[in-house]
């Protein structure tokens, strides 16, 4: 390559001003430095905000007697706060916004409905004391009674010859009405307890009323007469019984016969119901080869089984004595219906027990229950003496 060619090849490089190149390089480095500095400053600002929030949370947690509870939604929180204020202080001491948050009962008895949180807790209490409620079908209604259509017969099909005319037949239908009955009680709470903000007054009311209502319901769903109360499983005339054959001794053969006297549709999804005394006796029963009919559950939370079906303990079931029917078996979800009309209403009475420094709370709920398919249930009857 000659000198002319070399001069032509490096012509562009010779045109570059070294001072300009250095200035541009320094400017590029300064821009990168500025960008990096901004990133660090932004991160430091976020860290400072986070530290401020953590310091505030730590101070709040270290403050004695302070607990912040947030509701699942604004509406539920407002209702619960208003109801708690109503329980403690009464309507007169509430501001207009809190009064508007209270849910007013539309029944004749008036009063205020418990908020959703308390109502749910009450149902849990009722389930603990009323095992029928846990096993039966439970629905809601806004009417004073429930009318259920029922089919009492089917069409009458006949075998025919090729040229014979068909005969008309109609299915038979009826209806079943389940009345809704009211149940009420009251409880007194000291003014001092209401004034003490540490105590959860709503939980105390829930426990007391849940136990009272639950026991009354549990009795009615088993032995209720149907007069001013739900009709119970053991009282309904359509629920037939199977004889035990002894006045005092429960027969394992009778239990097997009772179970298989039900149609498979009810038997395969059925459950046993009896009281604790009867359970203690049944747990000792064996079959002809010495195997216990009772099988303890191997899974926590699952019920023990008798002849492969779960057992429900109901304190209101009668003992296994002469003439009694201590055991019922069947599909309770199909056979028995429970309808809640009003979950729970409160009336606060600060005057009746004012001299005793007590506030009286009147509580009321409405519920109905009855057997709707008696063929899904069967009772075991001890022989009469």
C-alpha positions as CSV (number, residue, x, y, z in Angstrom):
1,X,0.0,0.0,0.0
2,X,1.5,3.4,-1.0
3,X,1.5,6.6,0.9
4,X,-1.5,8.0,-1.0
5,X,-3.6,5.0,-0.1
6,X,-2.7,5.3,3.6
7,X,-3.5,9.0,3.6
8,X,-7.0,8.2,2.1
9,X,-7.7,5.3,4.6
10,X,-6.9,7.5,7.7
11,X,-8.5,10.6,6.3
12,X,-11.6,10.4,8.6
13,X,-9.5,9.7,11.7
14,X,-7.4,12.8,11.0
15,X,-10.6,14.9,10.9
16,X,-11.6,14.0,14.5
17,X,-10.9,16.7,17.1
18,X,-9.4,15.1,20.2
19,X,-10.8,17.7,22.5
20,X,-14.4,17.2,21.2
21,X,-14.0,13.4,21.6
22,X,-12.9,13.8,25.2
23,X,-15.8,16.2,26.0
24,X,-18.4,13.8,24.5
25,X,-17.0,10.9,26.5
26,X,-17.1,12.9,29.8
27,X,-20.7,14.0,29.0
28,X,-21.7,10.3,28.6
29,X,-20.1,9.4,31.9
30,X,-21.9,12.2,33.6
31,X,-25.3,11.1,32.3
32,X,-24.7,7.6,33.5
33,X,-23.7,8.9,36.9
34,X,-26.8,11.1,37.1
35,X,-29.1,8.2,36.1
36,X,-27.5,6.0,38.7
37,X,-27.7,8.7,41.4
38,X,-31.5,9.2,40.7
39,X,-32.0,5.4,41.0
40,X,-30.2,5.4,44.4
41,X,-32.2,8.4,45.6
42,X,-35.5,6.9,44.6
43,X,-34.7,3.7,46.4
44,X,-33.6,5.6,49.5
45,X,-37.0,7.5,49.4
46,X,-38.9,4.2,49.2
47,X,-36.8,2.8,52.1
48,X,-37.5,5.8,54.2
49,X,-41.3,5.5,53.6
50,X,-41.2,1.8,54.5
51,X,-39.2,2.6,57.7
52,X,-41.8,5.3,58.6
53,X,-44.7,2.8,58.2
54,X,-42.8,0.1,60.2
55,X,-42.1,2.5,63.0
56,X,-45.8,3.6,63.1
57,X,-46.9,-0.1,63.2
58,X,-44.5,-0.9,65.9
59,X,-45.6,2.0,68.0
60,X,-49.3,1.0,67.6
61,X,-48.6,-2.6,68.6
62,X,-46.6,-1.5,71.6
63,X,-49.5,0.7,72.8
64,X,-51.3,-1.2,75.6
65,X,-55.0,-2.2,75.0
66,X,-55.2,-1.2,71.4
67,X,-56.2,-3.6,68.7
68,X,-57.2,-2.6,65.2
69,X,-59.8,-4.8,63.5
70,X,-60.8,-4.2,59.9
71,X,-64.1,-5.6,58.5
72,X,-64.3,-7.6,55.3
73,X,-66.2,-4.8,53.7
74,X,-67.2,-1.3,54.6
75,X,-70.9,-2.1,54.9
76,X,-70.4,-5.0,57.2
77,X,-68.0,-3.0,59.3
78,X,-70.5,-0.2,59.7
79,X,-73.3,-2.5,60.7
80,X,-71.2,-4.3,63.2
81,X,-69.9,-1.1,64.7
82,X,-73.4,0.4,64.9
83,X,-74.8,-2.8,66.5
84,X,-72.0,-2.9,69.1
85,X,-72.8,0.8,69.9
86,X,-76.5,-0.1,70.2
87,X,-75.7,-3.0,72.6
88,X,-73.5,-0.9,74.8
89,X,-75.1,2.5,74.8
90,X,-78.6,2.2,73.3
91,X,-80.1,4.0,70.4
92,X,-80.3,7.3,72.2
93,X,-76.5,7.7,72.5
94,X,-75.9,6.9,68.8
95,X,-75.3,9.4,66.1
96,X,-77.6,9.5,63.0
97,X,-75.1,7.7,60.7
98,X,-74.8,4.8,63.2
99,X,-78.6,4.5,63.5
100,X,-78.9,4.4,59.7
101,X,-76.5,1.4,59.7
102,X,-78.7,-0.7,62.0
103,X,-80.8,-3.2,60.2
104,X,-84.4,-2.9,61.3
105,X,-86.5,-6.0,61.6
106,X,-89.7,-6.0,59.5
107,X,-91.7,-8.2,61.9
108,X,-94.4,-6.9,64.2
109,X,-92.1,-7.2,67.2
110,X,-89.7,-4.6,65.7
111,X,-86.2,-4.5,67.2
112,X,-82.9,-4.6,65.4
113,X,-81.4,-7.5,63.5
114,X,-78.0,-8.8,64.5
115,X,-75.3,-8.0,61.9
116,X,-74.1,-10.8,59.6
117,X,-71.1,-11.6,61.8
118,X,-73.1,-12.2,64.9
119,X,-75.9,-14.1,63.1
120,X,-73.3,-16.5,61.6
121,X,-71.8,-17.2,65.0
122,X,-75.3,-17.8,66.4
123,X,-76.0,-20.5,63.8
124,X,-72.7,-22.2,64.8
125,X,-73.9,-22.2,68.4
126,X,-77.3,-23.6,67.3
127,X,-75.6,-26.4,65.4
128,X,-73.6,-27.4,68.5
129,X,-76.8,-27.8,70.6
130,X,-79.1,-28.9,67.8
131,X,-77.7,-31.9,65.9
132,X,-80.8,-32.2,63.8
133,X,-80.0,-28.8,62.3
134,X,-76.6,-30.1,61.2
135,X,-78.1,-33.2,59.5
136,X,-81.4,-31.9,58.1
137,X,-82.1,-29.6,55.1
138,X,-82.1,-26.0,56.3
139,X,-83.6,-23.2,54.3
140,X,-84.7,-19.6,54.6
141,X,-88.1,-18.1,54.1
142,X,-89.8,-14.7,54.3
143,X,-93.3,-16.1,54.8
144,X,-95.3,-17.2,57.9
145,X,-95.3,-20.8,56.5
146,X,-93.8,-23.0,53.8
147,X,-96.1,-25.0,51.5
148,X,-94.3,-27.9,49.7
149,X,-96.1,-29.7,46.9
150,X,-95.9,-33.4,47.2
151,X,-96.8,-36.3,44.9
152,X,-99.0,-38.9,46.6
153,X,-99.4,-41.3,43.7
154,X,-98.1,-42.2,40.3
155,X,-99.8,-43.0,37.0
156,X,-101.3,-46.5,36.5
157,X,-99.6,-48.1,33.5
158,X,-101.1,-51.4,32.3
159,X,-99.9,-54.1,30.0
160,X,-101.9,-54.0,26.8
161,X,-102.5,-56.0,23.7
162,X,-101.6,-54.6,20.3
163,X,-105.1,-53.4,19.5
164,X,-106.3,-52.4,22.9
165,X,-106.8,-48.7,23.7
166,X,-104.7,-47.0,26.5
167,X,-106.4,-46.2,29.7
168,X,-106.1,-42.7,31.2
169,X,-104.5,-42.3,34.6
170,X,-103.5,-39.2,36.5
171,X,-100.8,-38.8,39.2
172,X,-102.1,-37.7,42.6
173,X,-100.6,-34.5,44.2
174,X,-101.0,-32.9,47.6
175,X,-99.2,-30.3,49.6
176,X,-97.5,-30.1,52.9
177,X,-97.4,-26.9,55.0
178,X,-94.7,-26.2,57.5
179,X,-95.7,-23.3,59.9
180,X,-93.1,-20.9,61.2
181,X,-93.1,-20.5,65.0
182,X,-91.7,-17.8,67.2
183,X,-89.3,-18.3,70.1
184,X,-88.2,-15.6,72.5
185,X,-86.1,-15.0,75.6
186,X,-84.2,-12.3,77.4
187,X,-81.0,-11.9,79.2
188,X,-79.7,-9.3,81.6
189,X,-76.2,-7.7,81.4
190,X,-74.7,-5.4,83.9
191,X,-74.1,-1.8,83.1
192,X,-70.6,-2.1,84.3
193,X,-69.9,-4.9,81.8
194,X,-71.4,-2.9,79.0
195,X,-69.2,0.1,80.0
196,X,-66.0,-2.1,79.9
197,X,-64.7,-1.8,76.4
198,X,-62.3,-4.7,76.8
199,X,-65.1,-7.3,77.0
200,X,-66.6,-8.6,73.8
201,X,-70.3,-8.1,74.7
202,X,-71.5,-9.4,71.3
203,X,-69.7,-12.7,71.8
204,X,-71.2,-13.0,75.3
205,X,-74.7,-12.5,73.9
206,X,-74.1,-14.9,71.1
207,X,-72.9,-17.7,73.5
208,X,-75.8,-17.2,76.0
209,X,-78.6,-17.0,73.4
210,X,-77.1,-19.6,71.1
211,X,-77.1,-22.1,74.0
212,X,-80.7,-21.3,75.0
213,X,-82.2,-21.2,71.5
214,X,-80.2,-24.3,70.5
215,X,-81.4,-26.5,73.3
216,X,-85.0,-25.5,72.7
217,X,-84.7,-26.1,69.0
218,X,-82.9,-29.4,69.5
219,X,-85.8,-30.7,71.7
220,X,-88.4,-29.5,69.3
221,X,-86.8,-31.1,66.2
222,X,-86.8,-34.4,68.0
223,X,-89.9,-34.4,70.2
224,X,-91.8,-31.2,69.3
225,X,-95.6,-31.6,69.3
226,X,-96.3,-29.2,66.4
227,X,-98.3,-27.0,68.6
228,X,-96.6,-23.6,68.9
229,X,-93.3,-25.4,68.0
230,X,-91.9,-27.5,65.2
231,X,-93.0,-31.1,64.9
232,X,-90.3,-33.5,65.8
233,X,-89.0,-36.6,64.0
234,X,-90.1,-39.0,66.8
235,X,-93.7,-37.5,66.9
236,X,-94.6,-37.6,63.2
237,X,-97.1,-40.4,62.7
238,X,-95.7,-41.2,59.2
239,X,-92.3,-42.3,60.5
240,X,-92.8,-46.0,61.1
241,X,-90.9,-48.2,63.6
242,X,-89.2,-51.6,63.6
243,X,-89.6,-53.8,66.7
244,X,-86.5,-54.6,68.8
245,X,-88.0,-57.7,70.4
246,X,-86.8,-56.9,73.9
247,X,-87.8,-54.5,76.6
248,X,-84.3,-53.6,77.8
249,X,-81.7,-55.3,75.6
250,X,-80.8,-53.8,72.2
251,X,-80.5,-56.5,69.6
252,X,-77.8,-56.4,67.0
253,X,-80.0,-58.3,64.6
254,X,-82.8,-55.8,65.1
255,X,-80.4,-52.9,64.1
256,X,-79.4,-54.8,61.0
257,X,-83.1,-55.5,60.1
258,X,-84.0,-51.9,60.8
259,X,-81.3,-50.6,58.5
260,X,-82.2,-52.8,55.6
261,X,-85.9,-52.1,56.0
262,X,-85.3,-48.8,54.3
263,X,-85.1,-48.5,50.5
264,X,-81.5,-48.3,49.2
265,X,-81.8,-44.7,48.1
266,X,-82.3,-43.7,51.8
267,X,-80.2,-46.4,53.4
268,X,-77.0,-45.8,51.5
269,X,-76.9,-42.2,52.6
270,X,-78.5,-42.6,56.0
271,X,-77.3,-41.9,59.5
272,X,-78.1,-43.1,63.0
273,X,-79.4,-40.8,65.8
274,X,-79.5,-41.7,69.5
275,X,-78.5,-40.3,72.8
276,X,-75.2,-40.9,74.7
277,X,-76.6,-43.6,77.0
278,X,-77.7,-45.6,74.0
279,X,-74.4,-45.1,72.2
280,X,-72.6,-46.6,75.2
281,X,-74.8,-49.7,74.9
282,X,-74.5,-50.0,71.1
283,X,-70.7,-49.7,71.2
284,X,-70.6,-53.1,73.0
285,X,-72.8,-55.0,70.5
286,X,-71.1,-57.7,68.3
287,X,-72.2,-59.7,65.4
288,X,-72.4,-63.5,65.2
289,X,-68.6,-63.8,64.6
290,X,-67.6,-61.5,67.5
291,X,-67.0,-58.4,65.5
292,X,-68.1,-55.0,66.9
293,X,-70.9,-53.4,65.0
294,X,-69.4,-50.0,66.0
295,X,-66.3,-48.8,64.2
296,X,-64.4,-45.8,65.5
297,X,-63.4,-43.2,63.0
298,X,-59.8,-43.4,61.7
299,X,-59.9,-39.8,60.4
300,X,-60.0,-36.8,62.7
301,X,-63.2,-34.9,62.4
302,X,-65.1,-37.8,60.8
303,X,-67.9,-39.5,62.8
304,X,-67.8,-43.0,64.1
305,X,-69.9,-45.5,62.2
306,X,-72.5,-48.2,63.1
307,X,-72.9,-50.8,60.3
308,X,-70.9,-48.5,58.1
309,X,-73.1,-45.4,58.6
310,X,-72.3,-42.3,60.7
311,X,-73.8,-41.8,64.2
312,X,-75.4,-38.5,65.4
313,X,-75.6,-38.0,69.2
314,X,-78.8,-36.2,70.2
315,X,-79.4,-35.6,73.9
316,X,-83.2,-35.4,73.5
317,X,-83.5,-39.0,72.2
318,X,-85.1,-41.4,74.7
319,X,-83.3,-44.1,76.5
320,X,-83.5,-47.8,75.6
321,X,-86.2,-48.7,78.1
322,X,-89.5,-50.6,77.7
323,X,-91.8,-49.0,75.2
324,X,-89.4,-46.3,74.1
325,X,-88.0,-45.7,70.6
326,X,-84.3,-44.9,71.3
327,X,-82.9,-45.0,67.8
328,X,-83.9,-43.5,64.5
329,X,-82.1,-44.3,61.2
330,X,-82.4,-42.7,57.8
331,X,-81.6,-39.8,55.5
332,X,-82.3,-36.7,57.6
333,X,-81.4,-34.3,54.7
334,X,-84.2,-35.8,52.6
335,X,-86.7,-36.6,55.4
336,X,-86.6,-33.4,57.6
337,X,-86.9,-29.7,56.7
338,X,-86.0,-26.7,58.8
339,X,-86.8,-23.2,57.7
340,X,-85.6,-20.0,59.4
341,X,-87.9,-17.0,59.2
342,X,-85.9,-14.5,61.3
343,X,-82.3,-15.1,62.2
344,X,-82.2,-13.0,65.4
345,X,-83.7,-9.7,66.6
346,X,-82.8,-7.6,69.6
347,X,-84.7,-5.1,71.7
348,X,-82.7,-3.2,74.3
349,X,-84.5,-2.4,77.5
350,X,-82.5,-0.2,79.9
351,X,-85.5,0.6,82.2
352,X,-86.9,-2.7,83.6
353,X,-83.8,-3.6,85.6
354,X,-82.4,-0.1,86.0
355,X,-82.5,-0.2,89.8
356,X,-80.3,-3.3,89.7
357,X,-77.8,-1.6,87.3
358,X,-78.8,-4.1,84.6
359,X,-79.8,-3.8,80.9
360,X,-82.2,-6.3,79.6
361,X,-81.9,-7.6,76.1
362,X,-84.9,-9.3,74.5
363,X,-84.1,-11.7,71.7
364,X,-86.4,-13.4,69.3
365,X,-86.2,-15.7,66.3
366,X,-88.7,-17.7,64.2
367,X,-88.2,-21.2,62.8
368,X,-90.2,-24.1,61.6
369,X,-89.5,-27.8,61.1
370,X,-91.3,-31.0,60.1
371,X,-90.9,-34.4,58.5
372,X,-91.5,-34.1,54.7
373,X,-90.6,-37.6,53.6
374,X,-91.4,-40.1,56.4
375,X,-90.4,-43.0,54.2
376,X,-86.8,-41.8,54.4
377,X,-86.7,-42.4,58.2
378,X,-87.3,-45.5,60.5
379,X,-87.4,-45.9,64.3
380,X,-86.5,-48.8,66.5
381,X,-89.0,-49.5,69.2
382,X,-88.3,-51.4,72.4
383,X,-90.9,-54.0,73.4
384,X,-93.4,-52.9,76.0
385,X,-93.2,-54.5,79.5
